[in-house]
Amino acid sequence: MTDIQSKSLACVLFRQAKQMTKEQLQEVLFFDKSTSDNWSIERCQRQYVIDQLEWMESDDHSWEQECNETWQEIELTKFFHICEVY
């Protein structure tokens, strides 16, 4: 992933984290809830971004597959929208 892609994704993830409560964030953090109980919501938000970026950059092929499937869905939606216009 290029630097601008990483920063763009981090920005989107951080915006997403800002919409979540601390409890919602704790459910998806890669730490036990007991570990993050004493963290501020800001720390949880930052950790959410870090966790998600590290997971996406790992060798986990399930993320790549999900991205490909989502991209195909977007492409199909775009194709059908173009067909409706004409």
C-alpha positions, 0 to 999 in steps of 0.5 A: 500500500502506498503512503497516501493510500495508508493515510487515506485509509487511516483517515477513514478508519479514524472517522469511523472510530470517532462515531463509535462509543468506547464500548463498541471500540472495545468489542473490536480491539485486538486487546482484552476488554480488561486491558482497555478498561482504563484507556481513554476513548481517544486511546481506543480510537487510535488503537482501533486504527492501528489494529485495523491497518495492521490486520489489513497489511498482514498476510491474511488473504481473507481481507484481500478476498473481501476487498475483491468481492466488494470491488466486484459488487461496486463494479457491477453496481456501476455497470447496472447504473450505466445501463439504466442511464442509457 
